[in-house]
Amino acid sequence: MNETNEIASLDRLIHEPARLAILSVLYAVKEADFLFLLRETGLTKGNLSTHLSKLEAAGYIEIEKGYVGKLPQTLCRMTEQGRRAFDDYRKQLKDFLNNF
């Protein structure tokens, strides 16, 4: 496979910088709340919410909404499918960079 095909074969959903940042954080922790992801990624609330929805629709993350006392809380965690997809993405990117 040539270099153009290798980079084109990367998971486009993960390759987008904001979603890559979200998944990188979630890969390292069991779960994270919305405010933690907001701080770690530097995204706006609306932007983070949109990207989380796309990742959830793809089955890469689970979102659990609830309350802590009277305050709303949104918890996010990576699914097994998401973990496999992220591992595959990392391997493909590493292979691409090693061949560059």
C-alpha positions as CSV (number, residue, x, y, z in Angstrom):
1,M,0.0,0.0,0.0
2,N,1.4,3.4,-0.9
3,E,1.6,6.3,1.6
4,T,-1.5,8.1,0.3
5,N,-3.6,4.9,0.7
6,E,-2.2,4.3,4.2
7,I,-3.2,7.7,5.5
8,A,-6.5,7.6,3.7
9,S,-7.3,4.3,5.4
10,L,-7.2,5.8,8.9
11,D,-10.5,6.0,10.7
12,R,-11.8,9.5,9.8
13,L,-14.0,9.6,12.8
14,I,-11.0,9.3,15.1
15,H,-8.6,11.2,12.9
16,E,-10.5,14.5,13.5
17,P,-8.3,16.5,16.0
18,A,-11.1,17.1,18.6
19,R,-12.3,13.5,18.6
20,L,-8.7,12.3,18.7
21,A,-8.2,14.4,21.8
22,I,-11.4,13.1,23.5
23,L,-10.5,9.5,22.8
24,S,-7.0,10.0,23.9
25,V,-8.2,11.2,27.3
26,L,-10.9,8.5,27.6
27,Y,-8.3,5.8,26.6
28,A,-6.2,6.7,29.7
29,V,-9.1,6.7,32.3
30,K,-11.9,4.5,33.2
31,E,-14.4,7.3,32.8
32,A,-14.5,11.1,32.7
33,D,-17.1,13.7,33.4
34,F,-18.0,16.4,30.9
35,L,-16.2,19.2,32.8
36,F,-13.0,17.1,33.0
37,L,-13.1,16.5,29.2
38,L,-13.8,20.2,28.7
39,R,-10.7,21.2,30.6
40,E,-8.5,18.5,29.1
41,T,-9.4,19.1,25.4
42,G,-9.8,22.9,25.5
43,L,-13.0,22.6,23.4
44,T,-16.1,24.7,23.9
45,K,-19.2,23.1,25.6
46,G,-21.1,23.0,22.3
47,N,-18.1,21.6,20.3
48,L,-17.4,18.9,22.9
49,S,-21.1,17.9,23.1
50,T,-21.3,17.6,19.3
51,H,-18.2,15.4,19.1
52,L,-19.3,13.3,22.0
53,S,-22.6,12.7,20.2
54,K,-20.8,11.5,17.0
55,L,-18.5,9.2,19.0
56,E,-21.5,7.8,20.9
57,A,-23.4,7.2,17.6
58,A,-20.4,5.3,16.3
59,G,-20.4,3.1,19.4
60,Y,-17.0,4.3,20.4
61,I,-18.1,5.8,23.8
62,E,-21.0,5.5,26.2
63,I,-22.6,8.6,27.8
64,E,-24.4,8.3,31.1
65,K,-26.4,11.3,32.3
66,G,-27.4,11.7,36.0
67,Y,-27.2,14.0,39.0
68,V,-24.9,14.5,41.9
69,G,-27.1,16.1,44.4
70,K,-29.0,18.7,42.4
71,L,-26.2,19.2,39.8
72,P,-26.4,17.4,36.4
73,Q,-23.5,15.1,35.6
74,T,-22.5,13.6,32.3
75,L,-20.1,10.7,32.5
76,C,-18.3,9.3,29.4
77,R,-16.4,6.1,29.0
78,M,-14.8,4.3,26.0
79,T,-16.5,1.1,24.8
80,E,-14.7,-2.1,23.9
81,Q,-15.5,-1.2,20.3
82,G,-14.0,2.2,20.7
83,R,-10.9,0.9,22.4
84,R,-10.3,-1.6,19.5
85,A,-10.9,1.2,17.0
86,F,-8.5,3.5,18.8
87,D,-5.8,0.7,19.1
88,D,-6.2,0.0,15.3
89,Y,-5.9,3.8,14.6
90,R,-2.8,4.1,16.7
91,K,-1.2,1.0,15.0
92,Q,-2.0,2.3,11.5
93,L,-0.7,5.8,12.3
94,K,2.5,4.3,13.8
95,D,3.0,2.1,10.7
96,F,2.5,5.0,8.4
97,L,5.0,7.2,10.3
98,N,7.5,4.4,10.4
99,N,7.4,4.0,6.7
100,F,7.6,7.7,6.0
